[in-house]
């Protein structure tokens, strides 16, 4: 079941399984009528998602960041390959990378394709490597395990540090 949000005036929102589109006229009139209509919207469904702020999902944002990261990895792989067998192409790509930021995969690849015919070939190679790496080499299960582990460890460390800080302050107060 897909979760959705019905936004109401004043910043209120109702979470439910079905989105109901209400015309603007539904909110005209007395305050009592508005409250009655807002209450009549479907009750929250069994929705397990925590994040609902109208922006793109966290998973989509993570996918976009991973795409940028995979582009970076593909560039590094292609550079390593070129360094051993095509020194001229290696120098050209290295020079392009030095003057073009890699923080946005799409912009980087668009600029590389349009640079020259030779750069277009390098861009195609980067796209091939990026796709192959995502499909065959990247360890998705390991990413999930490491993410869980790192979040748990970071949370534990932050909570431990806070307790030590707070208990240390209280210890000083008791000594006085």
Secondary structure by P-SEA (a helix, b strand, c coil): cbbbbbbccccccccccbbbbbccccccccaaaaaaaaaacccccccccccccccccaaaaaaaaaaaaaaaaaaaaaaaaaacccaaaaaaaaaaaaacccccaaaaaaaaaaccaaaaaaaaaaaaaaaaaacccccaaaaaaaaaaaaaaaaaaaaaaaaaaaaaaaaaaaac
